[in-house]
């Protein structure tokens, strides 16, 4: 990942003065979705870049060591060898950006990736994911335990209760405490944007999370009714840009939840390129939280190489 964001003192004047033009935001998102596309060899290149930005995720109640082992293998071998050879990328070390699991599965993920000789970080959700409705002491201990088990990235969730109540000082204090508990592990702060009520609240929550020292800001847990949508992405990216212009600190971005198609992945990459610049199209500054996306990307790469779509049994499941 890129250099850490040390955060700044909470600037409530900046936070409270912000307003988001919702019609303009939706127009920008619609324009991006309708007009930005890549084809042929350029599409293959963009899709392989998207693969390297995926946090390959399993966050199910029935996760087992076998599921985690399979996920780790897929993270290390995300695309069939024959497809990589056909596009001359077989020797480039293509892997996913990380493997993301619950805290109880972190130790297993670290073990299986080490056995495979894969230098892929393990990310863990924490702080009472997905609701965040647990005592602060419990949430802090969950972060420390995940780091102790070997997680090098922690995905924390903010208190939507505080955000919806306008208690930005409370949000700031908690996120700052989580950042301290993370130690050397990078922290991605999940805003759960589908539960924040307005795009203005999304912008304010983004600012507060960055001020508190978040290394990434993330759209969703994937468990809300509305997860990663482009209008929210536009707002969060512009908050990242404003924060960088004012402080000089760069913060990464991670959309998560509902991103299932290769076309969606390319659209999010286009958003990064146009709103933030080329640096945010690399996995040091951009991640996609997904479990099923990789299958469709591999399917599109198969079509690029062979001119037809693969049957389901021809592609190892992610």
C-alpha positions in Angstrom: 0.0 0.0 0.0 0.9 3.7 -0.3 2.3 5.8 2.6 0.1 6.2 5.6 -2.3 9.0 6.1 -1.4 10.5 9.6 -4.7 12.4 9.8 -5.3 15.9 11.1 -7.2 17.6 13.9 -11.0 17.5 13.4 -12.0 20.6 11.4 -15.7 20.9 12.2 -16.0 24.1 10.3 -14.9 22.4 7.1 -17.2 19.4 7.8 -20.3 21.4 8.6 -19.9 23.8 5.7 -20.1 21.1 3.0 -23.1 20.6 0.8 -23.5 18.1 -2.1 -25.3 19.0 -5.3 -27.3 15.8 -5.7 -28.7 16.3 -9.3 -25.2 17.3 -10.6 -23.7 14.2 -8.8 -26.2 11.9 -10.4 -25.6 13.5 -13.8 -21.9 13.0 -13.5 -22.3 9.3 -12.5 -24.8 8.7 -15.3 -22.5 10.3 -17.9 -19.6 8.2 -16.7 -21.5 5.0 -16.9 -23.0 5.7 -20.3 -19.9 7.0 -22.1 -16.8 5.3 -20.7 -15.9 1.9 -22.2 -12.9 0.0 -23.4 -12.7 -2.7 -26.0 -10.4 -5.4 -27.4 -6.8 -5.5 -26.1 -7.4 -2.4 -24.0 -10.3 -4.0 -22.2 -8.1 -7.1 -21.4 -5.5 -4.7 -19.9 -8.0 -2.9 -17.8 -9.5 -6.2 -16.6 -6.1 -7.5 -15.5 -5.5 -4.3 -13.7 -8.9 -4.7 -12.0 -7.9 -8.3 -10.9 -4.9 -6.8 -9.1 -7.2 -4.4 -7.2 -9.7 -7.0 -5.9 -9.9 -7.8 -2.2 -11.1 -11.3 -2.8 -13.6 -11.8 0.0 -15.5 -14.4 1.9 -17.7 -13.1 4.8 -20.2 -15.8 5.4 -21.5 -17.5 8.5 -20.5 -20.9 7.0 -16.9 -20.1 6.3 -14.6 -23.0 7.0 -10.8 -23.5 6.8 -11.4 -25.3 3.5 -13.3 -22.3 2.1 -10.5 -20.0 3.1 -7.8 -22.3 1.6 -9.7 -22.4 -1.7 -10.0 -18.6 -1.6 -6.3 -18.1 -1.0 -5.4 -20.4 -3.9 -7.7 -18.4 -6.2 -6.2 -15.1 -5.0 -2.7 -16.5 -5.9 -3.9 -17.9 -9.2 -6.8 -15.6 -10.2 -6.7 -16.2 -13.9 -6.1 -19.4 -15.9 -2.5 -19.8 -17.1 -3.5 -20.3 -20.7 -5.3 -16.9 -20.7 -2.4 -15.1 -19.2 0.0 -16.7 -21.7 -2.2 -15.7 -24.6 -1.9 -12.0 -23.6 1.7 -12.3 -22.6 1.1 -11.7 -18.9 2.0 -15.1 -17.6 5.3 -13.9 -16.0 4.0 -10.7 -14.4 2.9 -12.1 -11.1 -0.8 -11.3 -11.4 -2.6 -11.8 -8.1 -5.5 -10.2 -6.3 -4.8 -7.2 -4.1 -5.7 -9.0 -0.8 -7.7 -11.8 0.8 -10.5 -10.5 3.1 -12.0 -12.6 5.9 -13.5 -12.5 9.3 -11.1 -12.2 12.3 -11.6 -15.8 13.2 -10.3 -16.9 9.8 -7.2 -14.6 9.6 -4.7 -17.1 11.0 -5.8 -19.7 8.5 -5.6 -17.2 5.6 -2.1 -16.2 6.6 -1.0 -19.8 6.9 -2.4 -20.9 3.5 -0.9 -17.9 1.7 2.5 -18.6 3.3 2.3 -22.2 2.2 1.6 -21.1 -1.3 4.5 -18.7 -1.3 2.2 -15.8 -2.0 3.0 -12.3 -0.9 -0.6 -11.2 -0.7 -1.9 -9.2 2.3 -4.7 -10.5 4.5 -7.4 -8.0 5.3 -9.9 -8.5 8.2 -13.2 -6.9 8.9 -13.5 -5.7 12.5 -15.2 -3.4 15.0 -18.5 -5.3 15.1 -18.9 -5.7 11.3 -21.3 -5.1 9.7 -23.5 -3.2 12.2 -20.9 -1.6 14.5 -23.5 -1.9 17.3 -21.1 -3.2 20.0 -19.3 -1.6 22.9 -16.2 0.4 22.0 -14.0 -1.8 24.1 -15.2 -4.9 22.3 -14.6 -3.3 18.9 -11.1 -2.1 19.8 -10.2 -5.6 21.1 -11.4 -7.2 17.8 -9.0 -4.9 15.9 -6.1 -5.8 18.1 -6.9 -9.6 17.9 -7.0 -9.5 14.1 -3.7 -7.7 13.9 -2.2 -10.2 16.4 -3.4 -13.1 14.1 -1.5 -11.6 11.2 -3.9 -9.2 9.4 -2.0 -6.4 7.7 -5.1 -4.5 6.7 -8.2 -3.8 8.8 -11.6 -2.9 7.5 -13.4 -1.0 10.3 -17.0 0.3 10.3 -18.1 3.7 11.6 -21.1 4.2 13.9 -24.0 5.1 11.7 -25.9 6.2 14.8 -23.3 9.0 15.5 -23.2 10.0 11.8 -26.9 10.3 11.5 -27.1 12.2 14.8 -24.5 14.7 13.5 -22.0 13.7 16.2 -18.9 14.1 14.0 -16.7 14.5 17.0 -17.8 11.0 18.2 -17.1 9.5 14.8 -13.7 11.1 14.7 -12.7 10.0 18.2 -13.7 6.4 17.5 -12.0 6.1 14.1 -8.9 7.7 15.6 -9.0 5.0 18.4 -9.3 2.3 15.8 -6.4 3.7 13.9 -4.2 3.5 17.0 -5.4 -0.1 17.7 -4.4 -1.0 14.1 -0.7 -0.2 14.8 1.2 -0.9 11.6 -1.8 -2.4 9.8 -3.4 -0.2 7.2 -7.0 0.9 8.1 -9.9 1.0 5.6 -12.9 2.8 7.0 -16.3 1.5 5.9 -18.9 4.3 5.8 -21.9 2.1 5.1 -23.1 4.8 2.7 -26.5 3.1 2.1 -27.4 3.9 5.7 -26.1 7.5 5.9 -29.3 9.1 4.6 -27.8 11.6 2.1 -24.9 12.3 -0.2 -24.0 15.3 2.1 -23.6 12.9 5.0 -21.5 10.6 2.8 -19.1 13.6 2.1 -19.0 14.6 5.7 -18.3 11.0 6.9 -15.6 10.7 4.3 -13.8 13.9 5.5 -14.1 12.9 9.2 -12.7 9.4 8.5 -9.7 10.8 6.6 -9.1 13.5 9.3 -9.0 10.6 11.9 -6.2 8.8 9.9 -8.0 6.4 7.6 -5.7 5.0 4.9 -8.7 4.1 2.7 -12.3 5.0 2.8 -14.8 2.3 1.7 -18.3 2.5 0.5 -20.1 -0.4 2.2 -20.1 -3.6 4.2 -21.9 -5.4 1.3 -24.7 -6.1 3.8 -26.7 -2.9 3.3 -29.7 -2.6 1.0 -27.7 -0.2 -1.2 -24.0 -0.7 -1.5 -21.4 0.6 -4.0 -23.2 2.9 -6.5 -21.5 5.5 -8.7 -23.0 8.6 -7.3 -21.6 7.7 -3.9 -18.3 7.0 -5.6 -18.2 10.4 -7.2 -18.8 12.1 -3.8 -16.2 10.0 -1.9 -13.6 10.6 -4.7 -14.1 14.3 -4.6 -13.8 14.2 -0.8 -10.5 12.4 -1.2 -9.3 15.0 -3.8 -10.3 17.9 -1.6 -8.5 16.3 1.4 -5.4 15.8 -0.6 -5.4 19.3 -2.0 -5.8 20.8 1.5 -3.4 18.5 3.5 -1.1 16.9 0.9 -2.1 13.4 2.2 -3.3 10.7 -0.2 -6.1 8.4 0.8 -7.2 5.3 -1.1 -10.7 4.3 -2.1 -12.6 1.0 -2.0 -16.0 0.4 -3.4 -17.6 -2.9 -2.1 -20.9 -4.7 -2.4 -22.8 -5.4 -5.6 -19.8 -5.1 -8.0 -20.2 -8.3 -10.0 -19.5 -7.6 -13.7 -16.3 -6.9 -15.6 -18.0 -3.8 -17.1 -18.7 -2.5 -13.6 -15.0 -2.9 -12.7 -13.9 -0.9 -15.8 -16.4 1.8 -14.9 -15.0 2.2 -11.4 -11.5 2.3 -12.8 -12.6 5.0 -15.2 -14.0 7.0 -12.2 -10.6 6.7 -10.4 -8.7 7.8 -13.5 -10.8 10.8 -14.2 -11.5 12.0 -10.7 -8.3 11.2 -8.9 -5.6 10.3 -11.5 -3.6 7.3 -12.7 -2.1 6.6 -9.2 -5.6 5.7 -8.0 -5.9 2.9 -10.6 -3.2 0.8 -8.8 -3.9 -1.4 -5.8 -1.8 0.8 -3.5 -4.7 3.3 -3.7 -7.7 1.4 -5.1 -9.4 -1.8 -4.1 -12.6 -3.5 -5.0 -14.3 -5.6 -2.4 -15.9 -8.5 -4.2 -16.4 -12.2 -4.1 -18.1 -13.0 -7.5 -16.5 -10.3 -9.7 -13.4 -12.4 -10.5 -15.5 -15.1 -12.2 -16.9 -12.6 -14.7 -13.6 -11.0 -15.4 -12.0 -14.3 -16.2 -15.0 -15.1 -18.4 -14.5 -11.9 -20.4 -10.7 -12.7 -20.7 -11.6 -16.1 -22.0 -13.8 -14.5 -24.7 -11.0 -12.1 -25.6 -8.6 -15.0 -26.2 -10.9 -17.6 -27.7 -13.7 -15.6 -29.2 -16.4 -17.4 -27.2 -17.6 -17.6 -23.6 -16.5 -20.4 -21.4 -18.9 -22.9 -19.9 -19.2 -22.6 -16.1 -17.2 -25.8 -15.5 -14.2 -24.4 -17.5 -13.5 -21.6 -15.0 -12.3 -22.4 -11.5 -14.7 -20.7 -9.1 -13.5 -17.8 -7.0 
